[in-house]
Amino acid sequence: MPDRRHIKGLLAIAEEGEFKHRILVCTAPEPRILGGVEILPVKEFLERLWNDAYWS
């Protein structure tokens, strides 16, 4: 299960500017948000990507 050490880089990049999405794609069983970072199971991320959820 991902925790803060897994999203350390995504948390740090927020200091560089605004990003529309910060996403950790992994084998977690359920999506969740940790420190403003979306943690998504691979299948859910791909479904969202294929449905243009991140481009609109």
N, CA, C and O atoms as a GROMACS GRO file, in nm:
protein
  224
    1MET      N    1   0.085  -0.118   0.000
    1MET     CA    2   0.000   0.000   0.000
    1MET      C    3   0.090   0.124   0.000
    1MET      O    4   0.176   0.137   0.086
    2PRO      N    5   0.070   0.214  -0.094
    2PRO     CA    6   0.152   0.335  -0.102
    2PRO      C    7   0.133   0.424   0.020
    2PRO      O    8   0.023   0.435   0.075
    3ASP      N    9   0.242   0.487   0.062
    3ASP     CA   10   0.236   0.584   0.171
    3ASP      C   11   0.318   0.707   0.131
    3ASP      O   12   0.360   0.719   0.016
    4ARG      N   13   0.340   0.796   0.224
    4ARG     CA   14   0.408   0.924   0.193
    4ARG      C   15   0.546   0.905   0.130
    4ARG      O   16   0.587   0.986   0.047
    5ARG      N   17   0.618   0.802   0.168
    5ARG     CA   18   0.751   0.783   0.108
    5ARG      C   19   0.742   0.751  -0.041
    5ARG      O   20   0.835   0.779  -0.116
    6HIS      N   21   0.631   0.693  -0.084
    6HIS     CA   22   0.612   0.660  -0.225
    6HIS      C   23   0.576   0.782  -0.310
    6HIS      O   24   0.597   0.783  -0.431
    7ILE      N   25   0.521   0.884  -0.246
    7ILE     CA   26   0.480   1.003  -0.322
    7ILE      C   27   0.570   1.123  -0.295
    7ILE      O   28   0.537   1.236  -0.332
    8LYS      N   29   0.684   1.098  -0.232
    8LYS     CA   30   0.777   1.206  -0.195
    8LYS      C   31   0.810   1.295  -0.315
    8LYS      O   32   0.808   1.418  -0.303
    9GLY      N   33   0.841   1.237  -0.428
    9GLY     CA   34   0.876   1.315  -0.546
    9GLY      C   35   0.758   1.395  -0.600
    9GLY      O   36   0.775   1.509  -0.645
   10LEU      N   37   0.640   1.336  -0.596
   10LEU     CA   38   0.521   1.407  -0.643
   10LEU      C   39   0.484   1.522  -0.549
   10LEU      O   40   0.434   1.625  -0.594
   11LEU      N   41   0.509   1.506  -0.421
   11LEU     CA   42   0.486   1.616  -0.327
   11LEU      C   43   0.588   1.727  -0.351
   11LEU      O   44   0.553   1.845  -0.346
   12ALA      N   45   0.712   1.690  -0.376
   12ALA     CA   46   0.818   1.791  -0.399
   12ALA      C   47   0.796   1.868  -0.528
   12ALA      O   48   0.824   1.988  -0.533
   13ILE      N   49   0.746   1.803  -0.631
   13ILE     CA   50   0.728   1.872  -0.759
   13ILE      C   51   0.621   1.981  -0.750
   13ILE      O   52   0.622   2.075  -0.829
   14ALA      N   53   0.531   1.969  -0.655
   14ALA     CA   54   0.428   2.072  -0.636
   14ALA      C   55   0.491   2.206  -0.601
   14ALA      O   56   0.432   2.311  -0.629
   15GLU      N   57   0.609   2.204  -0.542
   15GLU     CA   58   0.679   2.328  -0.507
   15GLU      C   59   0.733   2.399  -0.631
   15GLU      O   60   0.765   2.517  -0.625
   16GLU      N   61   0.743   2.328  -0.743
   16GLU     CA   62   0.798   2.385  -0.866
   16GLU      C   63   0.693   2.462  -0.947
   16GLU      O   64   0.729   2.541  -1.034
   17GLY      N   65   0.565   2.441  -0.919
   17GLY     CA   66   0.461   2.510  -0.993
   17GLY      C   67   0.330   2.436  -0.984
   17GLY      O   68   0.318   2.335  -0.913
   18GLU      N   69   0.232   2.486  -1.056
   18GLU     CA   70   0.099   2.425  -1.057
   18GLU      C   71   0.093   2.311  -1.157
   18GLU      O   72   0.140   2.322  -1.270
   19PHE      N   73   0.036   2.202  -1.114
   19PHE     CA   74   0.014   2.087  -1.200
   19PHE      C   75  -0.132   2.050  -1.194
   19PHE      O   76  -0.192   2.052  -1.086
   20LYS      N   77  -0.190   2.017  -1.306
   20LYS     CA   78  -0.331   1.980  -1.309
   20LYS      C   79  -0.353   1.849  -1.235
   20LYS      O   80  -0.453   1.834  -1.164
   21HIS      N   81  -0.261   1.754  -1.250
   21HIS     CA   82  -0.273   1.624  -1.186
   21HIS      C   83  -0.138   1.578  -1.134
   21HIS      O   84  -0.034   1.599  -1.197
   22ARG      N   85  -0.140   1.517  -1.018
   22ARG     CA   86  -0.024   1.443  -0.966
   22ARG      C   87  -0.078   1.305  -0.934
   22ARG      O   88  -0.163   1.290  -0.845
   23ILE      N   89  -0.029   1.204  -1.004
   23ILE     CA   90  -0.089   1.071  -0.997
   23ILE      C   91   0.020   0.967  -0.973
   23ILE      O   92   0.124   0.967  -1.038
   24LEU      N   93  -0.006   0.878  -0.879
   24LEU     CA   94   0.077   0.760  -0.857
   24LEU      C   95  -0.005   0.642  -0.906
   24LEU      O   96  -0.111   0.612  -0.852
   25VAL      N   97   0.044   0.574  -1.008
   25VAL     CA   98  -0.023   0.456  -1.063
   25VAL      C   99   0.045   0.333  -1.003
   25VAL      O  100   0.167   0.318  -1.011
   26CYS      N  101  -0.036   0.246  -0.943
   26CYS     CA  102   0.022   0.132  -0.872
   26CYS      C  103  -0.078   0.017  -0.865
   26CYS      O  104  -0.183   0.019  -0.931
   27THR      N  105  -0.046  -0.081  -0.787
   27THR     CA  106  -0.134  -0.197  -0.773
   27THR      C  107  -0.224  -0.187  -0.651
   27THR      O  108  -0.276  -0.288  -0.604
   28ALA      N  109  -0.244  -0.067  -0.599
   28ALA     CA  110  -0.335  -0.048  -0.485
   28ALA      C  111  -0.474  -0.098  -0.522
   28ALA      O  112  -0.515  -0.086  -0.638
   29PRO      N  113  -0.546  -0.155  -0.427
   29PRO     CA  114  -0.677  -0.211  -0.459
   29PRO      C  115  -0.786  -0.107  -0.485
   29PRO      O  116  -0.880  -0.134  -0.559
   30GLU      N  117  -0.774   0.011  -0.425
   30GLU     CA  118  -0.875   0.116  -0.437
   30GLU      C  119  -0.809   0.252  -0.461
   30GLU      O  120  -0.699   0.276  -0.412
   31PRO      N  121  -0.876   0.340  -0.536
   31PRO     CA  122  -0.823   0.475  -0.552
   31PRO      C  123  -0.837   0.554  -0.423
   31PRO      O  124  -0.929   0.531  -0.344
   32ARG      N  125  -0.745   0.648  -0.403
   32ARG     CA  126  -0.754   0.738  -0.288
   32ARG      C  127  -0.666   0.859  -0.314
   32ARG      O  128  -0.593   0.863  -0.412
   33ILE      N  129  -0.674   0.955  -0.227
   33ILE     CA  130  -0.592   1.076  -0.237
   33ILE      C  131  -0.509   1.087  -0.110
   33ILE      O  132  -0.560   1.072   0.001
   34LEU      N  133  -0.381   1.112  -0.127
   34LEU     CA  134  -0.288   1.127  -0.015
   34LEU      C  135  -0.203   1.251  -0.040
   34LEU      O  136  -0.126   1.254  -0.136
   35GLY      N  137  -0.216   1.350   0.042
   35GLY     CA  138  -0.137   1.472   0.028
   35GLY      C  139  -0.160   1.544  -0.104
   35GLY      O  140  -0.070   1.610  -0.155
   36GLY      N  141  -0.281   1.532  -0.159
   36GLY     CA  142  -0.313   1.596  -0.287
   36GLY      C  143  -0.271   1.514  -0.408
   36GLY      O  144  -0.287   1.560  -0.521
   37VAL      N  145  -0.218   1.396  -0.386
   37VAL     CA  146  -0.175   1.307  -0.494
   37VAL      C  147  -0.280   1.197  -0.511
   37VAL      O  148  -0.318   1.131  -0.414
   38GLU      N  149  -0.326   1.179  -0.635
   38GLU     CA  150  -0.419   1.070  -0.662
   38GLU      C  151  -0.342   0.939  -0.669
   38GLU      O  152  -0.243   0.928  -0.742
   39ILE      N  153  -0.386   0.841  -0.593
   39ILE     CA  154  -0.328   0.708  -0.598
   39ILE      C  155  -0.430   0.621  -0.668
   39ILE      O  156  -0.540   0.599  -0.618
   40LEU      N  157  -0.392   0.570  -0.786
   40LEU     CA  158  -0.487   0.496  -0.868
   40LEU      C  159  -0.435   0.357  -0.902
   40LEU      O  160  -0.318   0.339  -0.934
   41PRO      N  161  -0.525   0.259  -0.895
   41PRO     CA  162  -0.490   0.127  -0.947
   41PRO      C  163  -0.466   0.139  -1.098
   41PRO      O  164  -0.526   0.224  -1.164
   42VAL      N  165  -0.380   0.057  -1.151
   42VAL     CA  166  -0.344   0.063  -1.293
   42VAL      C  167  -0.468   0.060  -1.382
   42VAL      O  168  -0.482   0.142  -1.473
   43LYS      N  169  -0.557  -0.033  -1.356
   43LYS     CA  170  -0.675  -0.048  -1.442
   43LYS      C  171  -0.760   0.079  -1.442
   43LYS      O  172  -0.806   0.122  -1.548
   44GLU      N  173  -0.781   0.138  -1.328
   44GLU     CA  174  -0.862   0.260  -1.322
   44GLU      C  175  -0.793   0.376  -1.394
   44GLU      O  176  -0.858   0.453  -1.464
   45PHE      N  177  -0.661   0.388  -1.376
   45PHE     CA  178  -0.588   0.493  -1.446
   45PHE      C  179  -0.603   0.478  -1.597
   45PHE      O  180  -0.630   0.575  -1.667
   46LEU      N  181  -0.585   0.356  -1.648
   46LEU     CA  182  -0.596   0.334  -1.792
   46LEU      C  183  -0.737   0.360  -1.843
   46LEU      O  184  -0.754   0.415  -1.952
   47GLU      N  185  -0.838   0.323  -1.766
   47GLU     CA  186  -0.975   0.353  -1.806
   47GLU      C  187  -0.999   0.503  -1.816
   47GLU      O  188  -1.059   0.552  -1.911
   48ARG      N  189  -0.951   0.575  -1.716
   48ARG     CA  190  -0.965   0.722  -1.719
   48ARG      C  191  -0.888   0.782  -1.836
   48ARG      O  192  -0.937   0.873  -1.903
   49LEU      N  193  -0.768   0.732  -1.860
   49LEU     CA  194  -0.686   0.782  -1.969
   49LEU      C  195  -0.753   0.757  -2.103
   49LEU      O  196  -0.761   0.846  -2.188
   50TRP      N  197  -0.803   0.634  -2.123
   50TRP     CA  198  -0.870   0.600  -2.248
   50TRP      C  199  -0.999   0.677  -2.268
   50TRP      O  200  -1.041   0.698  -2.382
   51ASN      N  201  -1.061   0.719  -2.159
   51ASN     CA  202  -1.186   0.797  -2.168
   51ASN      C  203  -1.160   0.946  -2.166
   51ASN      O  204  -1.253   1.025  -2.147
   52ASP      N  205  -1.035   0.986  -2.186
   52ASP     CA  206  -0.994   1.127  -2.192
   52ASP      C  207  -1.021   1.204  -2.065
   52ASP      O  208  -1.039   1.326  -2.070
   53ALA      N  209  -1.024   1.139  -1.951
   53ALA     CA  210  -1.051   1.208  -1.824
   53ALA      C  211  -0.941   1.309  -1.790
   53ALA      O  212  -0.968   1.406  -1.719
   54TYR      N  213  -0.821   1.289  -1.839
   54TYR     CA  214  -0.712   1.378  -1.803
   54TYR      C  215  -0.680   1.482  -1.911
   54TYR      O  216  -0.592   1.566  -1.892
   55TRP      N  217  -0.749   1.477  -2.020
   55TRP     CA  218  -0.719   1.572  -2.129
   55TRP      C  219  -0.827   1.675  -2.148
   55TRP      O  220  -0.807   1.773  -2.220
   56SER      N  221  -0.942   1.657  -2.084
   56SER     CA  222  -1.051   1.754  -2.105
   56SER      C  223  -1.057   1.857  -1.996
   56SER      O  224  -1.143   1.945  -2.000
   0.00000   0.00000   0.00000
